[in-house]
Amino acid sequence: MQVPLIRLHCGVNSYAWGKQGLDSAAARFAAATPSDDLTIQSDKPYAELWMGTHPSNPSRDLVTGHTLLDLFSDNQALLSSTIASHYGSKLPFLFKVLSVNKALSIQAHPNKSLAEQLHARDPQNYPDDNHKPEMAIAITPFEGLCGFRPLAEIAHFLKTVAPLRSLVGEDVAQEFALIAEDSTEVVTDTKKAALKKAFGALMSSSAETIAEQIPKLVELASGTEDLAAGGVASTSGETLAKLVRRLHSEYGNDIGLFVLFFLNFVTLEPGEALFLVADDIHAYISGDIIECMAASDNVVRAGLTPKFKDVDTLVDMLTYNFAPIEEQKMRPVDYPYATLNRAGYCSGSAVTLYDPPIEEFAVVRTVLRGDAAKATFEPLDGPSIIICTSGKGRISVGPTSHEMKEGYIYFVGATAECVLESDTNNDEDEFITFKAFCEISSSKDKQSL
């Protein structure tokens, strides 16, 4: 019987927004696995490392070359009967590493019902019928746009950034300002309708009008750090000016230069995270992240991209919830089903859980500090994929033990007790891994989003 610990060969995708060569974590991690098909080129962008069963880039057993789908078809016990009965012979999540050098599209991912409609209508641009809630965890300092700002901040920008106000329109901007005067940040249908009207007005701007207003915006952002009357508490005028100049250098006359005034600008340090429900707007600007999502490749785009844009669908699908960015960050907790040994406790090692309100996935980040720090994970009634992002150590299931270092990726089958142990000569070194898993528990009141 096969030991449920399988080293994986995972594919890396090259998109224009990715970091180049070995500056890309996605490229470095992919290159850690021997392959005749991959030679990292210093001038080529590497954007995404995919780990999972999605048919666009399926992971394979490094030894046999068989895909995970093949393995699950032969032995559903690797998934567990519970997972197989819910999701069939495939993983319910897609695990990724993203390396972002320049902004990638202003986008949202459809809910399940909309995904089914979009896939039936346009399978070329919407390749599957699944929803795509997703979570991002920083592995290097990260910048992004996430969710709509508080209305008072948007109203401030409509008042102080004349080109933005021109695109939205005077009447819509005035109406929005009146509703935004409510000092409470309680989300109401009236406020959401006003936000949709203002955002929709911006997004319906003609290409000619956008091309007319962008030079005015870029001029405002050039040679001064006082854009938007100094900005707002969450985003200074200096930061806004730099963002405008950067996005203009990357995408020219793109509506995304104005969308950034509607969205929260977020920075994450390693270990900090965001959870994005289906139908929430976002864009990644720079940095390396771990990303986990429902197993889908559906993206509705509306700016900062040369790819297919579906502006009307995006405007119609969004939730139009709004909140300060700190309220949109995830709050990880200690993972209760792992035990550290004495060396782990004494060195300040940690096992942290990122548990979004959906059943398809959760992620555990393990940081083992110093030599011989060990974390023993209780068996799960579901599958896991584990990637090492820093340091070195070993991974074990029963008597089977393998080396693990940066870029190594393993699949761990259901009901297997897994042990991670650091291996270093320096007390300051860290052995860092991320584990994506799915375990459906009746005790968890998770709602599919």
C-alpha positions in Angstrom: 0.0 0.0 0.0 1.3 3.4 -1.0 2.7 5.6 1.9 0.5 8.8 1.9 3.5 11.1 1.5 4.2 12.0 -2.1 6.7 14.6 -3.3 5.1 16.7 -6.1 6.2 18.2 -9.3 4.2 21.4 -9.8 4.0 23.7 -12.8 4.9 27.4 -13.0 3.0 29.8 -15.3 4.6 32.8 -17.0 2.5 36.0 -17.2 3.8 39.5 -17.9 3.1 40.7 -14.4 5.4 38.1 -12.7 8.8 38.7 -11.3 11.7 37.9 -13.6 14.0 34.9 -13.2 15.1 33.9 -9.8 13.7 37.1 -8.3 10.4 35.2 -8.5 9.6 33.0 -5.5 7.3 31.0 -7.9 10.3 30.4 -10.2 12.7 29.5 -7.4 10.3 27.1 -5.8 9.5 25.4 -9.2 13.2 25.1 -9.9 13.8 23.2 -6.6 12.1 20.2 -8.2 14.2 18.4 -10.9 12.6 18.8 -14.4 13.8 18.4 -18.0 11.1 20.9 -19.0 12.1 23.9 -16.8 15.1 26.2 -17.1 14.7 29.5 -15.3 15.5 32.4 -17.7 16.7 35.6 -16.1 14.7 37.8 -18.4 11.4 35.9 -18.3 8.6 36.6 -15.9 7.4 33.8 -13.6 4.0 34.6 -12.0 2.3 31.6 -10.5 3.2 28.1 -9.1 0.1 25.9 -9.1 -0.3 23.0 -6.6 -3.4 20.9 -7.0 -5.6 19.0 -9.4 -6.9 21.8 -11.6 -6.7 20.5 -15.2 -5.0 23.7 -16.5 -1.8 22.8 -14.6 -2.1 19.6 -12.6 0.5 18.5 -10.1 2.3 15.2 -10.5 4.0 12.5 -8.4 7.7 13.3 -8.9 8.6 9.6 -9.0 5.9 8.1 -11.2 4.8 11.2 -13.2 1.2 10.3 -12.5 -1.1 13.3 -11.8 -2.8 13.6 -8.4 -6.1 12.9 -10.2 -4.7 9.6 -11.4 -3.6 8.7 -7.9 -7.0 9.7 -6.4 -8.9 7.6 -9.0 -6.8 4.6 -8.0 -7.0 5.3 -4.3 -9.8 7.5 -3.0 -8.6 6.9 0.6 -5.9 9.5 -0.1 -8.8 12.1 -0.1 -11.0 10.4 2.5 -14.5 9.2 1.8 -16.0 12.4 3.1 -14.1 14.7 0.7 -14.6 12.3 -2.2 -18.4 12.2 -1.6 -18.5 16.1 -1.6 -16.0 16.9 -4.4 -15.3 13.7 -6.4 -11.8 12.5 -7.2 -10.2 16.0 -7.0 -8.9 18.5 -4.5 -11.5 21.1 -3.5 -8.8 23.8 -3.4 -6.1 25.2 -5.6 -2.9 26.2 -3.8 -0.6 28.7 -5.4 2.5 30.9 -5.0 2.2 34.3 -6.7 5.2 36.5 -7.5 4.0 40.0 -8.5 6.3 42.5 -10.1 3.7 44.8 -11.6 0.0 45.2 -10.9 -2.3 42.5 -12.1 -5.9 43.1 -13.1 -8.6 44.8 -11.1 -10.8 41.8 -10.7 -13.4 39.8 -8.8 -14.3 36.1 -8.8 -17.9 35.0 -9.3 -20.0 33.2 -6.8 -21.2 29.7 -7.6 -24.4 30.7 -9.3 -22.8 33.4 -11.4 -19.9 31.1 -12.3 -22.3 28.5 -13.7 -24.0 31.2 -15.8 -20.7 32.7 -17.1 -19.3 29.3 -17.9 -22.4 28.3 -19.9 -22.4 31.6 -21.8 -18.6 32.0 -22.4 -16.5 28.9 -21.6 -13.5 30.4 -23.3 -13.2 33.3 -20.8 -14.8 31.4 -17.9 -13.3 27.9 -18.1 -15.2 26.3 -15.2 -18.5 26.6 -13.3 -17.1 26.9 -9.7 -16.9 29.9 -7.4 -13.5 31.2 -6.3 -13.3 32.6 -2.8 -9.5 33.0 -2.1 -7.0 33.8 0.7 -3.7 35.6 0.3 -0.8 35.2 2.9 2.3 37.3 2.4 5.7 35.6 2.3 7.5 38.8 1.4 6.3 42.5 1.9 3.2 42.8 -0.2 1.0 45.6 -1.7 -2.5 45.4 -3.1 -5.9 46.9 -3.5 -8.7 45.2 -1.6 -12.3 46.0 -1.2 -14.0 49.4 -1.2 -12.8 52.1 1.0 -15.0 53.7 3.6 -17.4 56.1 1.8 -16.0 59.2 3.5 -12.6 58.5 2.0 -14.1 58.0 -1.5 -16.0 61.3 -1.1 -12.8 63.0 -0.1 -11.2 61.9 -3.3 -14.1 62.9 -5.5 -13.9 66.3 -3.9 -10.1 66.8 -4.2 -9.1 64.9 -7.4 -10.7 66.8 -10.3 -10.1 64.3 -13.1 -11.8 61.6 -11.0 -14.8 63.8 -10.3 -15.0 64.6 -14.0 -15.3 60.9 -14.9 -17.8 60.1 -12.2 -19.9 63.2 -13.1 -20.9 66.2 -11.0 -24.4 65.1 -10.2 -23.4 61.6 -9.1 -20.4 63.0 -7.1 -22.7 65.4 -5.2 -25.3 62.8 -4.5 -22.6 60.4 -3.3 -21.1 63.1 -1.0 -24.5 63.7 0.7 -24.9 60.0 1.5 -21.3 59.7 2.7 -21.9 62.5 5.2 -23.3 59.8 7.5 -20.4 59.5 9.9 -21.2 55.9 10.9 -19.6 53.2 8.8 -22.7 50.9 9.0 -23.3 49.3 5.6 -26.8 49.9 4.4 -28.6 49.2 1.1 -28.8 53.0 0.4 -25.0 53.4 0.8 -24.3 50.3 -1.3 -26.6 51.7 -4.0 -24.8 55.0 -4.0 -21.4 53.3 -4.2 -22.5 51.2 -7.1 -23.9 54.2 -8.9 -20.6 56.2 -8.5 -18.4 53.2 -9.3 -20.6 52.3 -12.3 -20.4 55.8 -13.6 -16.6 55.7 -13.4 -16.4 52.3 -15.1 -18.7 53.4 -17.9 -16.4 56.2 -19.0 -15.4 56.1 -22.6 -11.9 55.3 -23.7 -11.6 58.8 -25.1 -12.7 60.5 -21.9 -10.3 58.3 -19.8 -7.4 59.2 -22.2 -8.3 62.9 -21.8 -8.3 62.8 -18.0 -5.4 60.5 -17.3 -2.7 63.1 -18.3 -4.4 65.5 -15.9 -4.2 63.0 -13.1 -0.6 62.1 -13.8 0.3 65.8 -13.8 -1.3 66.2 -10.4 0.7 63.2 -9.2 4.0 64.5 -10.6 6.4 66.8 -8.7 4.2 66.9 -5.6 3.4 64.7 -2.7 0.2 66.6 -1.9 -2.2 64.7 -4.2 -5.8 64.6 -3.1 -5.1 67.4 -0.5 -2.7 65.1 1.3 -4.8 62.0 1.0 -6.6 60.4 3.9 -5.5 58.7 7.1 -5.2 55.3 5.6 -3.4 56.4 2.4 -1.2 59.5 2.2 -1.1 61.8 -0.8 2.5 60.7 -1.3 1.5 57.1 -1.5 -1.3 57.9 -3.9 1.0 59.9 -6.1 3.5 57.1 -6.3 0.8 54.6 -7.1 -0.6 56.7 -9.9 2.9 57.2 -11.4 3.7 53.5 -11.1 0.4 52.2 -12.6 0.7 54.8 -15.4 4.2 53.6 -16.3 2.9 50.0 -16.3 -0.5 50.4 -18.1 -0.7 53.8 -19.6 -4.2 55.2 -20.1 -6.0 52.6 -18.0 -9.1 53.1 -15.9 -7.3 51.4 -13.0 -5.5 54.6 -12.3 -8.9 56.0 -11.1 -10.2 52.8 -9.6 -7.5 52.9 -6.9 -9.2 55.9 -5.3 -12.2 53.7 -4.6 -10.3 50.7 -3.2 -8.4 50.2 0.0 -4.6 50.2 -0.4 -3.2 47.5 1.7 0.3 46.5 2.8 1.1 43.1 4.3 4.1 41.9 6.1 5.1 38.2 6.0 2.4 36.1 7.8 -0.3 38.7 7.4 -3.3 37.7 5.3 -6.5 38.7 3.5 -9.6 36.7 2.7 -11.6 37.7 -0.4 -15.1 36.3 -0.7 -16.6 35.8 -4.1 -17.8 39.0 -5.7 -15.2 41.2 -3.8 -13.0 43.5 -5.9 -9.3 43.5 -5.6 -5.9 43.8 -7.4 -2.4 42.8 -6.4 0.4 45.3 -6.9 3.7 43.8 -5.8 5.2 41.0 -3.6 5.2 37.3 -3.1 2.2 35.5 -1.6 0.8 32.1 -0.8 -2.7 32.0 -2.3 -5.4 29.4 -1.6 -8.8 29.3 -3.3 -11.6 27.1 -4.3 -10.6 25.0 -7.4 -11.4 27.5 -10.1 -9.7 29.7 -12.7 -12.6 32.1 -13.2 -11.7 35.8 -13.2 -13.9 38.8 -14.1 -11.5 41.6 -15.1 -12.1 45.3 -15.6 -8.7 47.1 -15.7 -4.9 46.9 -15.4 -4.7 44.1 -17.9 -4.3 43.4 -21.6 -6.6 40.4 -21.1 -10.4 40.1 -21.8 -12.4 42.7 -19.8 -16.0 42.2 -18.7 -16.8 45.6 -17.1 -20.6 45.2 -17.1 -20.4 41.9 -15.3 -17.9 43.2 -12.8 -20.0 46.2 -12.0 -23.2 44.1 -11.6 -21.7 41.3 -9.5 -19.9 43.2 -6.8 -21.2 43.2 -3.2 -20.5 46.9 -2.6 -19.6 46.2 1.0 -17.1 48.7 2.3 -14.8 48.9 5.4 -11.4 50.1 6.5 -8.7 47.8 5.4 -7.8 46.7 8.9 -11.3 45.1 9.1 -10.6 43.2 5.9 -7.4 41.5 7.1 -7.6 38.0 8.5 -6.9 37.3 12.1 -5.0 34.0 12.3 -5.1 31.9 15.5 -3.0 29.2 17.1 -3.6 25.8 15.4 -4.8 23.5 18.2 -4.1 20.2 16.4 -0.3 20.3 16.3 2.1 19.7 19.2 5.5 21.3 19.5 8.4 19.4 21.1 10.6 21.0 23.8 13.0 22.5 21.3 10.1 24.0 19.4 8.5 25.6 22.5 11.9 26.9 23.8 12.8 28.5 20.5 9.4 30.3 20.1 8.3 28.2 17.1 4.6 28.6 16.1 1.9 26.8 14.2 -0.8 29.3 13.0 -4.2 28.6 11.4 -5.8 30.8 8.7 -9.4 29.5 8.7 -11.8 31.3 6.3 -15.6 30.9 6.5 -15.8 28.3 3.8 -15.4 24.5 3.8 -13.1 24.1 0.8 -9.8 25.0 2.4 -7.8 26.4 5.4 -4.1 27.0 5.6 -1.6 26.4 8.4 1.7 28.3 8.6 4.5 26.6 10.6 7.6 28.4 11.7 10.1 26.2 13.4 13.1 28.1 14.8 16.5 26.7 15.5 17.6 23.1 15.2 15.5 20.0 16.0 12.3 22.0 16.5 9.4 19.6 15.8 5.7 19.9 15.1 3.5 16.8 15.1 0.2 17.2 13.3 -2.8 15.1 14.3 -4.4 13.1 11.4 -7.0 14.9 9.2 -10.0 13.5 7.6 -8.9 15.1 4.4 -5.9 15.8 2.0 -3.1 18.3 2.5 -0.4 19.9 0.3 2.6 21.3 2.1 5.3 23.7 0.6 8.5 24.9 2.3 9.1 28.6 1.6 12.3 29.0 3.7 14.9 27.0 5.5 15.3 23.3 5.6 14.1 20.3 7.6 12.4 17.0 7.3 8.8 15.8 6.7 7.7 12.4 8.0 4.6 10.2 7.8 5.1 7.1 10.0 8.6 5.6 9.3 8.8 7.4 5.9 10.9 10.6 6.2 12.1 12.9 3.4 14.3 16.0 3.2 12.4 19.3 2.8 13.8 22.7 1.8 12.8 25.8 0.0 10.5 24.9 -2.9 9.9 21.3 -1.9 6.2 20.3 -2.1 4.5 17.2 -0.7 1.0 15.8 -0.7 -0.1 14.2 2.5 -3.0 11.8 2.4 -6.0 11.7 4.7 -5.7 10.2 8.2 -1.9 10.4 8.1 -0.1 11.8 11.1 2.5 14.3 9.7 5.7 15.5 11.5 7.8 18.5 10.5 11.3 19.0 12.0 13.8 21.7 11.4 17.4 20.9 10.5 19.8 23.8 10.9 23.1 24.7 12.6 22.0 28.3 13.3 19.6 29.1 16.1 18.4 32.1 14.1 17.3 30.1 11.1 13.6 29.4 10.4 12.1 26.4 8.7 8.8 27.8 7.3 6.1 25.8 5.6 2.5 26.4 4.5 -0.1 23.6 4.5 -3.4 23.8 2.6 -6.0 21.3 3.6 -9.7 20.4 3.5 -11.5 18.8 6.3 -15.3 18.9 6.5 -16.6 19.0 10.0 -20.2 19.1 11.1 -19.1 21.1 14.1 -17.9 24.0 11.9 -20.7 26.3 10.9 -19.1 27.3 7.6 -21.2 28.9 4.9 -20.2 28.6 1.2 -19.6 32.1 -0.2 
